[in-house]
């Protein structure tokens, strides 16, 4: 049991992304890319800063832009889907089957 719990702690420490770089890259790939790029830029800036105050600011900015990118992309997909469904319903009611 001790080896298993040590193994889990090692896995948790290896998967921690202290610069939110994985989230930023995911927001470029799975989100609205134009908004994901600033997230990656702030993530890299955070890694290069020694000042704690600026580093914390860049970390917050990276997280914020990543979340905005993903939420924007999901809302565009949902809006487009709902618009398409609405268009099909309107056209079917007008007799354009």
ChimeraX attribute file (.defattr): number of C-alpha atoms within 10 A of each C-alpha:
attribute: neighborCount
match mode: 1-to-1
recipient: residues
	/A:1	6
	/A:2	7
	/A:3	8
	/A:4	9
	/A:5	10
	/A:6	11
	/A:7	12
	/A:8	12
	/A:9	11
	/A:10	11
	/A:11	11
	/A:12	10
	/A:13	10
	/A:14	9
	/A:15	9
	/A:16	10
	/A:17	10
	/A:18	11
	/A:19	22
	/A:20	22
	/A:21	22
	/A:22	16
	/A:23	22
	/A:24	31
	/A:25	18
	/A:26	17
	/A:27	27
	/A:28	21
	/A:29	14
	/A:30	15
	/A:31	21
	/A:32	19
	/A:33	19
	/A:34	12
	/A:35	21
	/A:36	27
	/A:37	20
	/A:38	19
	/A:39	31
	/A:40	26
	/A:41	15
	/A:42	24
	/A:43	26
	/A:44	18
	/A:45	17
	/A:46	25
	/A:47	15
	/A:48	10
	/A:49	13
	/A:50	9
	/A:51	10
	/A:52	10
	/A:53	10
	/A:54	13
	/A:55	19
	/A:56	14
	/A:57	14
	/A:58	22
	/A:59	22
	/A:60	18
	/A:61	19
	/A:62	28
	/A:63	22
	/A:64	16
	/A:65	22
	/A:66	30
	/A:67	18
	/A:68	18
	/A:69	26
	/A:70	23
	/A:71	15
	/A:72	15
	/A:73	17
	/A:74	15
	/A:75	11
	/A:76	13
	/A:77	12
	/A:78	12
	/A:79	12
	/A:80	12
	/A:81	12
	/A:82	12
	/A:83	12
	/A:84	12
	/A:85	12
	/A:86	12
	/A:87	12
	/A:88	14
	/A:89	12
	/A:90	12
	/A:91	12
	/A:92	11
	/A:93	10
	/A:94	9
	/A:95	7
	/A:96	8
	/A:97	8
